[in-house]
Structure formats: C-alpha cells, structure tokens
Amino acid sequence: MFEIHPSLTHSHPCPHCRRSVGASGFVLAAGRSLGSGTCAQCGRKLLFDLPVGFGILYPACLDQASGEVFGPEVGTWFQDRLRRAWIGRGNESQVPLRIEVRRASKRIVLCNCLDDVYGHVLFKLFGVQPYLASSPDTEVAVLIPSNVRHLVPQGVSEVWEVDLPLPELTRWNERLGARLAEAITAKEKAWLGWCYPCPKPAVNTLELARPSGQSRLPRGRPLIAFCYREDRTWGRGLRVQARNLCKLAALLSKRYPSASLVLTGCGGSEPPIDGFEDYRSPRPDAKGEQVWIDLWAAADLAIGVHGSNMLLPTGLAQASIDLLPKGRYANIFQDTLPNPLLTEPREGLFGLRTIYGDEHLGDVKPELLADVAVSLIDGRERFLALERAARCFAEPSEFTSGVPRAIAALERFRQRPGSRAPGADGDFEVHGRG
C-alpha cells in the first residue's frame, strides 16, 4: 500500500519530454486510481495510473488537453478504456455512492475494487485480505460495486458502495469522483491498497464465497453445474448452445440416472433447457448468487465457457471443465481458482480440465465433453486415494499404520467403479459425498 492523503509521492514520466512529473493530486474515476500533475518542462497537464490494480501492470498516462493516452505496448485495452472514459466524461446529477461505517477510523487503507468485469472485481477483492491484519490502528475500506457487496470479506470497517451496473463503472463520473475525494480527504491519513489483479497462488476461495448451508439443493448425485452465459457461448449462438446442452444432459443422464444437472449464471432469455434444473437469473442479486455458491460448493463437477463466470465455480466444485475458445488461449487459468480442500498440487491439477476449441467452440462436441466429465467423476476418488497412498509410502512415520490402511483402501479399485472393498477404512473413503 502507499499513502495517498495527506501526501502523495508517486511520479510518472511525461510522455512528451520524459521529465518526471510528480503527482500533485489524485482522482478516482472510471474505475481507476489516478494521479494528476503538470510537467514543469512542457507545461502539459497529465493524469496517470497509480500503482494499484491493473495500473501495476499497464500504467497509462493521459494528456488532458489532447486526450491522447500513452502506455506500454502490452495492455492497450487498459489505455483504450481510459481514452473512452475521458472523451465521454460527464457530470451526472446523481451520486450513486453509499458509505457504511462499521467501525469509525481516522486512518484507512482504501481498496478500489471497481471494474466493469466481474472477474476483475473478484481479483481485487482477494487483495483485501492482507490489509485486514496489517496494522491495529488502521482500518480497511472497500470501494465496491453494489452487486458484489455481499462478497466483501468479514473484518472490513467501511464499505463504499457504488450503485451502478458493472458496464457503467468505467465511465467518467465527475460528481462521483468529487464525492470519493471528499471522503478520502476527510480522513487523517489514507492509503491505497495495491489490490494486485491476480489472486495469490494459494488463494482460499472461501475467503469470499462461503456456502450458507441454507439453500435447498437437488438431492440427486452426481451434481453437475453448467455455468451459463449468453455473451460467450458453447457453439455459435444461444440456439446451438441450447442444443449442445440438451445432448450433454441426455448423455450424462444415461450414464448417471440419478444425477442432478443444474444451470447457474446470468441468463434466462431463452426457454428452459431439457434435462437441467434452471437456477439462471437475468439480474442476479445477493440472494440468488448465494444459491449459486451453495450449488457450486456441493457440485461434483462445474462446466462452463471460459470467463469470469468460472472463477468461483472452479474454486468451490470438486472438479471443473473449462471450455476455452481459440481467441482466449493466452488467457488460460485466468478464470480458475484452486479448490481450498485440495492442498496437493497434483490433486488440484487433476480437478482442473481444459478443452480447447475453435473461436466458437463449434468443434467441442457434447460426446467429447461427456467423456471428459465421466472420466473426472468416475476417476476422481481413485486418483485421490492413489495420491494419498503415495504420500504414506513416502513418509517413514506412516510405515507402521498408514501404509497398511492405504493398501486396504486400495483393494476396492481392483473391482469395478463404485464397488466397495470389505473393511475399507473411512479415512480413505473414495466414494461421493452422498
């Protein structure tokens, strides 16, 4: 974190004369945290990204007079976003900001989690946790979109909630920026949290998304969730996706007659899809998303097209399959989180599967997806038992008791999947959660 009030020491090179320009002020606008300054040599007034969020990776600089934006060769999308916001800046009459003070403090670390991409908001939210125990005399405030407020971690002292749809969060709102500046300068001291936009490798998904235990879940097993979206589909368009899902449901239901197949995610403009229980919503609220979280946490398998919609499902379900279109190959794993219950690397890798497809995933056939799904569901417990046995054989302290138990547990895998070896030890239970 670094101080933003009452002093701000960050600087940025002038894109015209390369002289270092110190920040004389700050602006929170268009989902960004910006420093403002005037070049002493050429006199140009500049706005530049402070090193928080994506500003760490792709720091851009805007010439206020010309509207030109300068930045690194990589991450031009981040520069384009700033350019569009500046051109379209407005002075809306309404300021959609509500500040909830849970514990008053004169010193805060402000974590700016505003973004127009759901997954980016989550990435920044994961960056809040380290500050909750950083200093006893400094509290944490989170700047957050309303529709993600329910995911704010426990322990945050202030919630600064912006009541706007995600696509509007990267528009330039002068009044909102002024209100945010007023709230920051009212503090004795304020810092910005870095909120690096990629969760730490050992991130615990449960820090944000905790199952409630209150939802009425389908009783059939295995429980398989398809994480639906309408803007990036499995096949070219919603109708093709619906046909693919119907075929997938038929194949999986034939293999698992007692299975529960559910649809989660944003959508519902299309008719119900045969074979699936429908939990979709066109505008999900906190209650609806909590039901999704409960479904994902109970799921034996989550499936979906690559994107933000897969972040929480991959971190909560027992296993997942990510359908990766050709244009997103370089973004692999950006939409996956490790399951906190699988602490060993190989166990985690087993449960995260990727199927590569063409631009529209038209070559990813339901038969292929069903085969991969069955291999995961039928093979998961055997794989985990083999891994746990391998650790026993490699640890001398387990030679006396652990190894014999491991051998006994592995006996069941000499039989067909689903059969049970007599006298198997519960610690090596390899069947579903029932």
Secondary structure as the mmCIF struct_conf table of DSSP 4:
data_model
#
loop_
_struct_conf.conf_type_id
_struct_conf.id
_struct_conf.beg_label_comp_id
_struct_conf.beg_label_asym_id
_struct_conf.beg_label_seq_id
_struct_conf.end_label_comp_id
_struct_conf.end_label_asym_id
_struct_conf.end_label_seq_id
STRN STRN1 PHE A 2 HIS A 5
BEND BEND1 PRO A 6 PRO A 6
STRN STRN2 SER A 11 PRO A 13
TURN_TY1_P TURN_TY1_P1 PRO A 15 CYS A 17
STRN STRN3 SER A 20 GLY A 22
BEND BEND2 SER A 24 SER A 24
STRN STRN4 GLY A 25 ALA A 29
TURN_TY1_P TURN_TY1_P2 ALA A 30 GLY A 31
STRN STRN5 ARG A 32 THR A 38
TURN_TY1_P TURN_TY1_P3 ALA A 40 CYS A 42
STRN STRN6 LYS A 45 ASP A 49
BEND BEND3 PRO A 51 VAL A 52
HELX_RH_3T_P HELX_RH_3T_P1 GLY A 53 GLY A 55
TURN_TY1_P TURN_TY1_P4 ILE A 56 LEU A 57
BEND BEND4 TYR A 58 TYR A 58
STRN STRN7 CYS A 61 ASP A 63
TURN_TY1_P TURN_TY1_P5 GLN A 64 SER A 66
STRN STRN8 VAL A 69 PHE A 70
BEND BEND5 GLU A 73 VAL A 74
HELX_RH_AL_P HELX_RH_AL_P1 THR A 76 ILE A 87
TURN_TY1_P TURN_TY1_P6 GLY A 88 GLY A 88
STRN STRN9 GLY A 90 GLY A 90
BEND BEND6 SER A 93 SER A 93
STRN STRN10 LEU A 97 VAL A 101
BEND BEND7 ARG A 102 ARG A 103
BEND BEND8 LYS A 106 LYS A 106
STRN STRN11 ARG A 107 ASN A 112
BEND BEND9 ASP A 116 VAL A 117
HELX_RH_AL_P HELX_RH_AL_P2 TYR A 118 PHE A 126
TURN_TY1_P TURN_TY1_P7 GLY A 127 VAL A 128
HELX_RH_3T_P HELX_RH_3T_P2 GLN A 129 ALA A 133
BEND BEND10 SER A 134 SER A 134
TURN_TY1_P TURN_TY1_P8 PRO A 136 ASP A 137
STRN STRN12 GLU A 139 PRO A 145
HELX_RH_3T_P HELX_RH_3T_P3 SER A 146 LEU A 151
BEND BEND11 VAL A 152 VAL A 152
HELX_LH_PP_P HELX_LH_PP_P1 PRO A 153 PRO A 153
TURN_TY1_P TURN_TY1_P9 GLN A 154 GLY A 155
BEND BEND12 SER A 157 SER A 157
STRN STRN13 GLU A 158 VAL A 162
BEND BEND13 LEU A 164 LEU A 164
HELX_RH_3T_P HELX_RH_3T_P4 LEU A 166 GLU A 168
TURN_TY1_P TURN_TY1_P10 LEU A 169 THR A 170
BEND BEND14 ARG A 171 ARG A 171
STRN STRN14 ASN A 173 ASN A 173
HELX_RH_AL_P HELX_RH_AL_P3 GLU A 174 THR A 185
TURN_TY1_P TURN_TY1_P11 ALA A 186 ALA A 186
BEND BEND15 LYS A 187 GLU A 188
STRN STRN15 LYS A 189 LEU A 192
BEND BEND16 PRO A 197 CYS A 198
TURN_TY1_P TURN_TY1_P12 PRO A 201 ALA A 202
HELX_RH_3T_P HELX_RH_3T_P5 THR A 205 GLU A 207
TURN_TY1_P TURN_TY1_P13 LEU A 208 LEU A 208
BEND BEND17 GLY A 213 GLY A 213
BEND BEND18 SER A 215 SER A 215
BEND BEND19 ARG A 221 PRO A 222
STRN STRN16 LEU A 223 TYR A 228
BEND BEND20 GLU A 230 ARG A 232
BEND BEND21 TRP A 234 GLY A 237
HELX_RH_AL_P HELX_RH_AL_P4 LEU A 238 ARG A 255
TURN_TY1_P TURN_TY1_P14 PRO A 257 SER A 258
STRN STRN17 SER A 260 GLY A 265
STRN STRN18 CYS A 266 CYS A 266
BEND BEND22 SER A 269 GLU A 270
HELX_LH_PP_P HELX_LH_PP_P2 PRO A 271 PRO A 272
TURN_TY1_P TURN_TY1_P15 ASP A 274 GLY A 275
STRN STRN19 GLU A 277 ASP A 278
STRN STRN20 SER A 281 SER A 281
BEND BEND23 PRO A 282 ARG A 283
HELX_RH_AL_P HELX_RH_AL_P5 ALA A 286 ALA A 298
BEND BEND24 ASP A 300 ASP A 300
STRN STRN21 LEU A 301 VAL A 305
BEND BEND25 HIS A 306 GLY A 307
HELX_RH_3T_P HELX_RH_3T_P6 SER A 308 MET A 310
HELX_RH_AL_P HELX_RH_AL_P6 LEU A 311 LEU A 316
BEND BEND26 ALA A 317 GLN A 318
STRN STRN22 SER A 320 LEU A 324
HELX_RH_3T_P HELX_RH_3T_P7 LYS A 326 ASN A 331
TURN_TY1_P TURN_TY1_P16 ILE A 332 ASP A 335
TURN_TY1_P TURN_TY1_P17 PRO A 340 LEU A 341
BEND BEND27 GLU A 344 GLU A 344
HELX_RH_AL_P HELX_RH_AL_P7 PRO A 345 GLY A 351
STRN STRN23 LEU A 352 TYR A 356
TURN_TY1_P TURN_TY1_P18 GLU A 359 HIS A 360
TURN_TY1_P TURN_TY1_P19 GLY A 362 ASP A 363
HELX_RH_AL_P HELX_RH_AL_P8 PRO A 366 ALA A 394
HELX_RH_3T_P HELX_RH_3T_P8 PRO A 396 GLU A 398
TURN_TY1_P TURN_TY1_P20 PHE A 399 SER A 401
HELX_RH_AL_P HELX_RH_AL_P9 GLY A 402 LEU A 410
HELX_RH_3T_P HELX_RH_3T_P9 GLU A 411 ARG A 414
BEND BEND28 GLN A 415 GLN A 415
TURN_TY1_P TURN_TY1_P21 PRO A 417 GLY A 418
TURN_TY1_P TURN_TY1_P22 PRO A 422 GLY A 423
HELX_RH_3T_P HELX_RH_3T_P10 GLY A 426 PHE A 428
BEND BEND29 HIS A 431 HIS A 431
#
